[in-house]
Structure formats: C-alpha cells, structure tokens
Amino acid sequence: MNEWTLRIMAIAEKRISRIPNPEKKRILMAIDELRYDPFAHDVISLSGRREHRLRVGGWRVLLLIDENDRSVTVLSVNARGDAYKK
C-alpha cells in the first residue's frame, strides 16, 4: 500500500520541540503512523471545520487530510484545553 505524504507546519514543529520527552515521543510516533493510514487510531473529523483531530493522551494534533492528493498536513499540536481555540 502506498504511503501518504506527511507535512508538518513550522508552528507545529516548534510546539512539538517544547513538549517534554515522554509525551513528545508518543506524539511523534502517532504522527508518523498517519503516513500509513490517516484515518486509523483516534482521528475524527471536526464538525463545522475542515480539520481532523488526532488525540494523543492529553494532546491534540490538528490535521488537514487531502484524500485526492493523499497528503496529511499537521497544522498544530496543543494541550487538550487549548486545541480548538481560534
């Protein structure tokens, strides 16, 4: 099966770099698995928005999934309470 293209926005990379190590490792592993099946695990579509969300413990990863292009873009990584604020 073909892998999906995975892109991580600079703001998401910066946020990930500031997360403590045990959680950072779990988040990076979960993001990496998206390249094989972006709809597996705990990924859901957000109502009223184009984004999807991946839950990793107390962290939320906001994604844009383009099925035509077979790409996943990581938009942001935030603590649960801050994840959906615009």
trRosetta pair geometry for C-beta under 8 A, 3 or more apart (Angstrom, degrees):
i j d omega theta_ij theta_ji phi_ij phi_ji
1 36 7.4 80 95 -159 122 76
2 70 7.0 3 112 179 120 158
3 35 4.7 9 -170 159 106 99
3 36 6.3 -44 -119 -86 80 52
4 34 6.9 -75 69 138 129 74
4 35 5.1 -154 58 -150 78 49
4 36 7.5 -114 14 -30 92 10
4 38 5.8 -28 34 -30 168 113
4 70 4.9 -138 -123 168 77 80
4 71 6.1 162 176 -103 92 24
4 72 5.4 64 129 -10 132 101
5 35 7.6 13 -123 -129 4 92
5 69 7.2 -59 38 141 125 94
5 70 6.3 97 8 108 86 77
5 71 4.1 -26 68 -109 104 86
5 72 7.1 176 86 25 54 63
6 31 7.2 116 -167 159 134 87
6 32 7.5 48 -162 -123 177 41
6 34 6.1 117 -108 86 117 105
6 35 4.6 -67 -37 -79 124 100
6 71 7.5 -179 -73 -158 24 67
6 72 5.3 -11 -111 65 66 100
6 74 7.5 27 -175 -18 86 102
7 71 6.5 20 -2 -179 108 112
7 72 7.2 -180 29 91 69 50
7 73 4.5 -16 70 -112 107 75
7 74 6.9 -159 97 21 54 72
8 12 5.2 -122 -175 86 85 122
8 13 5.4 103 129 -61 117 92
8 16 7.8 -26 -176 -3 138 145
8 31 7.1 40 -87 176 119 145
8 73 7.8 168 -86 -161 24 54
8 74 4.4 -5 -117 52 70 121
9 12 4.7 90 62 6 82 105
9 13 7.1 -148 96 -7 42 86
9 73 6.7 59 -41 175 94 96
9 74 6.2 -138 12 91 79 68
9 75 5.6 34 6 -133 139 35
9 76 7.2 -30 61 -61 129 55
10 13 5.5 -53 -148 35 35 114
10 14 6.3 37 154 -22 67 104
11 14 5.7 -50 -149 34 32 114
11 15 6.5 32 152 -18 63 106
11 75 7.9 -4 71 170 113 52
11 76 6.2 -29 110 -100 111 82
12 15 5.7 -54 -148 37 33 111
12 16 6.3 36 153 -21 66 106
12 61 7.7 66 -149 -144 126 87
12 74 4.7 179 142 125 170 102
12 75 6.3 135 -56 115 126 19
12 76 5.3 -144 -87 -109 90 27
12 77 5.2 95 -152 -7 84 92
13 16 5.7 -54 -147 36 30 112
13 17 6.4 34 154 -25 63 105
14 17 5.8 -54 -153 29 30 114
14 18 7.1 20 152 -13 61 107
15 18 6.0 -65 -158 36 34 107
15 19 7.0 43 148 -35 66 100
15 76 6.7 56 13 -162 159 70
15 77 4.7 175 103 63 127 93
15 78 7.0 -54 -172 -74 152 57
16 19 5.7 -47 -155 13 40 116
16 24 6.1 108 -179 -139 78 93
16 27 6.3 -156 -128 106 101 137
16 28 6.9 100 -168 -70 134 91
16 77 5.5 65 -67 43 81 155
17 24 7.9 60 -114 -130 19 135
19 23 5.2 -103 164 94 115 109
19 24 4.4 152 91 -75 104 88
19 27 6.6 35 90 15 164 148
19 59 7.4 16 -127 -95 145 146
19 77 7.3 -63 -42 126 138 131
20 23 5.6 67 70 27 80 105
20 24 6.5 -155 93 -18 31 100
21 24 5.3 -57 -130 35 28 115
21 25 6.3 29 171 -22 66 103
22 25 6.1 -56 -155 31 28 110
22 26 6.9 24 152 -14 62 107
23 26 5.7 -57 -152 38 37 111
23 27 6.2 36 153 -20 70 107
23 56 7.7 122 -167 126 82 109
23 57 6.4 -108 -128 59 98 148
23 58 7.8 -49 -128 51 135 92
23 59 6.4 123 180 -26 118 134
24 27 5.8 -57 -147 37 30 111
24 28 6.2 26 157 -16 66 109
25 28 6.0 -56 -144 39 28 108
25 29 6.3 29 156 -19 63 108
26 29 5.8 -57 -148 37 29 111
26 30 6.3 27 155 -18 64 108
26 56 5.6 157 129 178 103 117
26 57 6.4 55 112 -11 152 122
27 30 5.8 -57 -149 37 30 110
27 31 6.3 29 154 -18 66 107
27 56 5.0 140 -99 101 68 160
27 59 5.8 -37 -90 92 119 155
27 61 6.8 145 -156 -62 98 123
27 77 6.3 66 -170 -147 143 141
28 31 5.7 -51 -143 37 32 111
28 32 6.2 35 156 -22 64 106
29 32 5.7 -54 -147 35 29 113
29 33 6.6 33 153 -23 62 104
30 33 5.8 -53 -153 30 32 113
30 34 7.4 48 146 -35 59 93
30 41 6.8 171 -149 160 96 170
30 54 6.1 156 148 155 122 131
30 56 4.7 -147 13 -92 164 126
30 61 7.1 174 106 2 121 148
31 34 5.7 -39 -168 6 40 119
31 54 7.5 146 -86 84 62 160
31 61 6.4 -160 -83 -146 96 163
31 74 6.0 1 -139 -79 123 144
32 35 6.4 -38 -177 8 48 111
33 36 5.9 -55 -170 33 56 108
33 37 7.5 -31 157 49 82 74
33 40 7.1 -90 145 77 112 121
33 41 6.8 84 107 -28 136 140
34 37 7.6 -103 -149 76 33 36
34 38 4.6 43 -166 -105 85 75
34 43 7.7 107 -113 -72 99 144
34 54 7.2 -77 -78 -77 122 154
34 63 7.3 -161 -141 -118 153 151
34 72 4.9 -128 146 107 125 170
35 38 7.8 48 -70 -61 16 86
35 72 7.1 -131 -84 32 52 127
36 40 7.6 -19 94 18 91 139
37 40 4.0 60 105 -15 117 116
38 43 6.3 -169 160 175 62 177
38 52 7.7 104 157 76 106 159
38 63 7.2 -170 -166 153 117 154
38 65 5.2 160 132 -120 146 125
38 72 4.8 179 -102 -81 138 133
39 43 5.7 -127 -136 77 34 128
39 65 7.7 91 -65 -157 81 166
40 43 6.9 58 63 16 31 115
41 54 6.9 36 100 -145 122 98
42 54 6.3 106 85 -156 78 57
42 55 4.4 -64 122 47 135 96
42 56 7.8 171 59 -63 124 49
43 52 5.4 27 -178 160 95 126
43 53 7.0 172 -145 83 54 39
43 54 5.0 -19 -93 -90 81 79
43 63 7.1 -28 -141 39 114 143
43 65 8.0 80 171 -48 137 144
44 52 6.4 174 89 -158 28 83
44 53 5.9 -16 59 55 77 86
45 51 7.9 150 -152 101 56 40
45 52 5.3 -50 -96 -103 49 82
46 49 4.2 -11 97 56 115 115
46 51 5.1 12 24 80 127 83
46 52 6.6 -173 -9 -110 83 25
46 53 5.7 81 -59 -20 103 106
46 62 8.0 -9 -26 -132 142 94
46 84 7.6 168 -140 -120 139 109
50 64 6.4 18 125 -123 106 92
51 62 5.0 -9 -176 -171 142 96
51 63 6.3 133 -164 67 82 42
51 64 6.0 -64 -109 -79 69 64
51 75 6.6 -69 -119 17 126 147
52 62 7.5 146 76 -160 43 51
52 63 4.6 -30 66 69 93 101
52 64 7.5 147 17 -99 85 19
52 65 5.4 17 3 -6 136 115
53 60 5.5 -24 -163 -166 112 104
53 61 6.9 139 -160 71 57 51
53 62 5.9 -27 -101 -102 74 59
53 63 7.1 172 -88 19 23 86
53 83 7.1 77 -134 156 127 136
54 60 7.2 143 72 -161 50 52
54 61 4.1 -17 59 60 104 107
54 63 6.1 57 -15 -18 104 125
55 59 7.6 145 -160 82 48 53
55 60 6.1 -24 -103 -105 62 71
55 61 7.9 -152 -67 22 18 79
56 59 4.8 -21 72 69 90 102
56 60 7.7 172 28 -87 73 23
56 61 6.4 42 0 -14 113 110
58 79 6.2 -8 140 -152 97 77
58 80 5.0 -88 -172 -19 66 114
59 77 6.2 6 180 -175 118 91
59 78 7.0 160 -154 86 73 29
59 79 6.3 -60 -105 -107 63 38
59 80 6.9 -105 -88 -48 15 70
59 83 7.9 128 -175 -78 45 123
60 77 7.4 171 85 -150 46 48
60 78 5.7 -19 60 66 91 79
60 79 7.6 32 16 130 87 13
60 80 5.8 107 -25 -105 106 51
60 83 3.5 21 62 -117 139 154
60 84 7.5 -23 106 -43 164 77
61 74 6.0 -45 -176 -141 108 102
61 76 7.5 -179 -150 91 46 46
61 77 5.2 -11 -104 -103 75 81
62 74 7.6 109 76 -165 53 55
62 75 4.5 -53 100 63 100 111
62 76 4.8 18 38 50 113 86
62 77 7.8 -150 17 -71 72 36
62 78 7.6 19 -13 14 106 103
62 83 6.7 159 -48 -174 104 93
63 72 5.7 -22 -165 -168 122 93
63 73 6.6 142 -160 74 65 51
63 74 5.9 -35 -101 -102 78 50
63 75 6.5 -176 -97 4 21 91
64 72 7.4 157 79 -158 52 45
64 73 4.4 -4 53 55 100 106
64 75 6.1 84 -17 -46 93 113
65 71 7.7 177 -151 92 43 50
65 72 5.4 -9 -106 -108 73 77
65 73 8.0 -157 -70 25 34 69
66 69 4.1 10 118 40 125 107
66 70 7.2 -54 96 5 79 15
66 71 4.8 8 52 55 109 88
66 72 7.8 -158 25 -73 71 35
66 73 7.6 43 -7 -6 104 102
67 70 6.9 23 -165 -78 33 51
74 77 7.1 5 173 -48 115 94
76 83 7.6 161 105 -144 113 67
78 82 4.5 -117 173 92 126 97
78 83 4.2 172 77 -91 114 62
79 82 5.1 61 60 24 84 103
79 83 7.0 -134 85 -44 35 85
80 83 5.9 -39 -147 -9 26 120
82 85 5.7 -58 -162 19 57 118
